[in-house]
Amino acid sequence: MSKIIVKKSPPLKGTIRVNGSKNSILPILAASLLSKEKCILNEIPDLKDVEVMCEVLTSLGADVKRKKRGIIEINSYNIDNYEAPYELIRKMRASFLVLGPLLARLGRARVSMPGGCAIGSRPIDLHLKGFKALGAQIDATGGYVNAYTEKLTGNTIYLDFPSVGATENIIMAASLAEGEAVIENAAEEPEIVDLANFINNMGGNIIGAGTKTIRIKGVKELHGAEHTVIPDRIEAGTYMIAAAITNGDLRIENVLTSHIQPVIAKLREAGVYIHENGDHVRVNANHILKAVDIKTLPYPGFPTDMQAQFMALLSVSKGTSLINETIFENRFMHADELKRMGADIKIEGNSAIIKGKNKLAGAPVSATDLRAGAALILAGLIADGETEITNIHHIQRGYAGIINKLKNVGAKIDLIEA
């Protein structure tokens, strides 16, 4: 089994460049199915999740080519298969996002149920509610969602929860529908805006992305387009915490600071110096940090995808911190692994109470999910001795080149291949 070995490291110093957003590229890849013409996507991170989504598109009949580094070219003219196979969907929940584009383009889709995941249930009922409102017939039995329509027609859809995936899937389906669709209580994440911009670049008519009400006026067809994916705000936040937890001084490039204001605010509250400058931030911490309280919320609130990394930081910050996790019911599994390293964390329902300690100790630990893996790397950077992290496939799903990036700024970290 491959593993990552992290040893106590000096303060990290230097420059790290952030990749394109994982959570943007996956729905954008799915949206390329909406056009019969060639689409070119730039700033694509070299991630396992991207590879899986490209395999899904290929299985549907799309021609997917990786050009030079960071560029993918997709031609979906010949898509002739409306079924996304179980063996691919089970690898990654985001593959379910092809259902909306297939329904819009072919009038039918058969996609395996994505199932649950380690951090909690993520039901697809809001996706299906949206498709039904647009005129699709849905049969969700036998482990598959079968969707059929003679014609999608615009309608008003109220989401009981601002689900990112449901918002994305409904936007894509409605892009080729007849008339206007309105999504109320829509997710407001920057990745939603990026998807809408891509579809608009193809000739779509979407307004209001990034707000609670999104209006999609369906068009007859979408043409090809070239699009550059936004920077990954979660990757940026993770490296900001790497600077903070090691008392380092990092310049983090390719950042949209407007997307990470909740993280910046909480780091400043903890005593971290952050200088925002255009497309980069400088993060400096040269003293003991203090405890802060965090409550995860849908965007523009504090992101649940940064909760685990912040827990690692608060484990060595002065005082007692409280984290209230409101998005996923099972997203504290990393707490037990941090406790193996000496962290003082008590879980009570959806809250974690963290009493900061002077130091942590290296230990064998397991990455229970993507962000948990990042948190363990951060903890390993300041833990005495050696930290051995297994189940690193989770980390490789979301952080392209993380080992070399951290090494280049002074981290003592190595990948041990099986």
N, C-alpha and C positions, 0 to 999 in steps of 0.2 A: 504493500500500500504506500503510495506517495505521501510525503509529509513535508511540512515546513518547520524548519528549526530557527527559532529566534533567540538571540542572546542579548543580555543587557547592553544597550547601545548608548553612545554619547549623544548629546543634544544634536538633533538633525539640523543640518544647515545646507542651503543650496536652493535649487529650483526644481520643481516638479510640474509637468504639463498634464492637464486633465484631458481624458479622452472624450469622444462624443458620448451622449447619453444612452445608456443601455435601455432605459425605460422609454426613450423616444424612438430609437431605431426599430424596436420590435413591432409596434403598431404601424410604423411607416413602411416597413417591409411588407406587412400584410396589406396596407393600402395600395401598394404598387399593383396589386391584382385588379384594381378598379380600372386601369388603363390598358388599352390594347397596344400602346406604344412604349418605347424604351424609356426607362427611368434610370437616372444616375444619382447615387447617394454618396455623399462625402462625409469624412470624419467618422468612419465606421470602426468601432473598437473590435479588436480581435478576441472575441469571447465565445465560449461554448454556446451560450444562448443564441447568439447571432447565427452560429453554424447550424443549430437545430432549426431555426426559423427558415433559413435558406433551404434546408433539406425539405421542409414542409412545402415551400413554394415550388421546388423542383418536382416533388411528388404530384403536385397538382397540374404540372405541365409547363411551368414557367422556365425560361432560360435564365439562369442566374450565373453571372460571371464575376469573379473577384479580379478586379483590374490591379493597378499598382496599390501599394499599401493604403488602406483606409478608404478604398473606393469600391463600390459594388454596382454592377450594371444589371438591370432586370428587364426582360422582355416577356410580358404576359399575354402576347397575342394569341398563342396557341393553347391556353389553358383549356383542358377538356375533361378534367376530373374534378368532381365536386365533393369528393370524400377525403378528409384528412385522417390518415391512419392512426390507430391507437398507439402503435409503437413509437411514434414521434410526439404525439400530443402528451403522452404520459411523461415525457422527458422535461416538459416545460409548459406551465399553465398558459403562458402568453400565446402559445400556438392557437388557442381557442379564438384569438382575434381574427382568424381567417374566415370565420363564419359570416360576419357582416359583409365583407367584400364578395364572397362567393354568392351569397344570396342576392346581392345587388347586381352582380355581373352575369350569373348563370340562372338565377331564379330558383336555385335549390342548393342545399348544402347538407352534408352529413359529416359531423365532427364528433369525435369521441369526447365523452364527458371528461373534463380536466381533473376532477377529484379534488381532494383536500391537499394541504401542504403542511410542512412542519410548524409554521408560525400560526396556524389557525385556519378555520374554514373560510373559503372565499366563494360563496354561492353565486351561481350564474343566473339566478331568477330575474335579476334586473335586466340582464342582457336579453333574456327571452321575452320579458314584458315589453321591452322596446321593440323587438322584432314583430311581436303580435300586433302592437299598436300601428305599425307600418303596413300591416296587411299580410304577414306571413302566417302560415299554418305550421305549428310546432308539435312534434312528437318526441318527447324526451324519455324514451324507454330503452331497455336493453343495453345501457351503457353508452348510447349515442344520442346526440341531438340531431334529429332529422327536420330540416326546415324546407318549406316549399312556398312559392308564391307565383302567381301569374303576373302580378304587378305590385310593386311597393308604392305606397301613397303616403305623403306627408301627414303627420298628426302631432298632437301635443303629448309629450311623455314626461311625467313627473317621476323622478327617481327618489325613492324613499331614503336612500343614502347616496351621497355624491361619489359613487363608484367610478374609479378611473377607467377600469376595463369596460364597464357597461357604456360609459360616455363615449369611449373610443369606438366600440363596436357599432353603436347606434349612429354615430356621425358617419362612419364608413358606409353603412347600409343606406342611410338617408341621402347620401351624396348623389346617387343615381335614381332616386325615387321621383315620383311625379308630385309636384307641389312642394309646399314648405313643411318641414318638420321642426318642432321646437322642443328642446330638452330643457326642462326646468329642474332646479337643484342639481345642475351638472357639476362634475368635478372641475376644479379651477387650475389644476397643476400646469406648470410650464410645458410639460410633455403633450398636454392636450392642445395647447397653442401651436406647438411645433407640428403636430399631425395636421391640424387645420390649415396651417400655412402651406404644408406640402400639397394637400388636396387642392387648395386654392391655386397653387402654382400649376396644377394640372388642369385648371379651368373650372374648379369647383366654386361654390358660392356659399361660404360659411362665415357668419359674423357672430361676434360675442364670445368666441373661445377665450377662456381665461376668466370668464364671469359665470355667474350662476345660471344665466339663460343663454343658450346657444341656438341660433337659427340657421337651418340648413335648407337652402333652396335647391332642389334637385335639378341636375342638368342631364341632357340626353347622353352625353359621353364625356370622358375625360381624356386628355392627351398626355403625352409624355412630359417629363420635367426633370430638372436637376435640382437637387436640394442638399444643403449642408445641415447636418444634425446639430442641435444645441449641445453645449458642454454638459457633462454629467455632474449635477449638483451634489449628488450623494458621494461620488468619488472626491469631489472638491472638499466637502465637509470632512470626509475621513482623513485626508491629508492635513487639513487644518488641525484636527485633533492630534495627529501624529506630531506636529510641531509643538502643540501645547503640552502634551503628556511627557515629552522628552525635554522640556524647557529649551526648545530649539528655536530656529529662526529660518523659516521657509518662505520662499516666493512661489506662489501657486498660480500658474498661468492657464489661459483658456478658461476663464471663469466669468459667469454672468452674476455679479454680486446681488442683483435684484432677486435672484432665485434662491439665495441662501441667507437671507436676512434673519430668519429665526435662529439659525446656527451661529451667525455672527453675533447676534444680540446675547445669546446665552454664553458664548465664549468670553465676550467682553464682561458680562456680569461675573464670570468666574475669575476675572483678572487678567485675561489674555489681551495683548496689544495686537490690534488688527488695523492695517492701513489698506483702504480700498483705493484702487487706482485703475480705472478703465477696465481692461480685460484680465487683470490679475489682482491678487491680494497678497500682502505680506503679513505673516503670522509670527509673532514673537512672544515668548514667555520665559522669563528668567527668575521666577520665584515660585513659591508654593501657591497653588491655586485654591480658591475657596468653593465651598459647596453651593449648588444652585438647585432649584426645583424645576422640573420639566413635566409638561403635559403634552402628549402627542395628539395631534389634530389633523384633519384634512388640510391641504394647502389653502391658505397661506400660513397655517399654523406650523408648529414644530413637527418635522417629518418623522414618522415612525421608523423609516429606514436609517435614521441617525441615532435612534435610542440606544442600541447596543454599544455603539462606539462611545457615546457620552457616558454610559455606565462605567466603561473601563476608565475613563478620565476621572469620574467622580469617586472611583474606588481609591484614588490617591490624592484627593483634594481635601482640604481642611474643613471639617465640620460634617454635618449630616444632611444628605440630599434626599429628595423624594421624587421618584419618577412615576407618573400616572400614565399608563398605556391604555388609550381609548380606542385604538384601531383594531388590533388583533388580540384575541383572547389568550394566545399561547406564545407570546413573544418574549418570555423571560427565561428561555431555556439556557441562554448563555450565562445566566446568573450562577448556576451550579458550577459551570466550568471556571468562571472567575473566582468563585469561592475555593476551588481546588488550588488556586494560586495565592490564596490568603485574603481575598477580599471579604469584607464584612457586609453582606447583603441579606436582607430579610424580605421575603415576598409575602404580601398579604393581598390576595385577590388580584386585581389589576394594578396594584401599586408595589413599588420596590423601594425599600428604605436602605440607603447606602451610607455607612459610616466610613469616612475617609481614613485610610491608614498611611503610615509613613512609607511603607514599601510592600511589594508583592514578591512572591517567590516563583521561579519557573517550575513547571509541572507538565506532565503529559495531559493534553486536553483535546477535545473533539469539537470541530466546527459543526454546530447543529443546523445552521442555515447560513445564507450568504453574509448578512451583516454581523451575525454572531462570530463568523470566522474573522472578519475585519477587526472586531473588538478584541479577539484573542491575540491577534498580531500586535495591536496597540499595547495591550497589557504586557506582552512579552518583551517589548522594547525597553520597558523600565523595570522588569522583574529581575531579581537576583538569579544568577545561574542561567539555565537553559529551558526554554519552553518548546515542547514538541507538539505540533498541531496536526491532527489527522482529519480525515473526511474533507480534504482541501478542495474537492471538486466543487463544493459550494462557493468557495472564494473565487475559483477560476471562472465561475459563471458571471461574475460582475466586476472584476478588477483586472483589466488587461495590463500585463507587465508590472504588477505590483511589487514583485521581488526585486527586479532591477531598478525600478523607480526609487524604492526605499534604500537599496544598496548605494545608489548614486549620491544620496544625501547623508550617508554615514551609518545607516542601519546595519546591524550584524544579523543578517537573515539569509537563509539558503533554502532552496528547494531540493529535496532528496527524492529522486524518481524511484518508483518501485522497480 
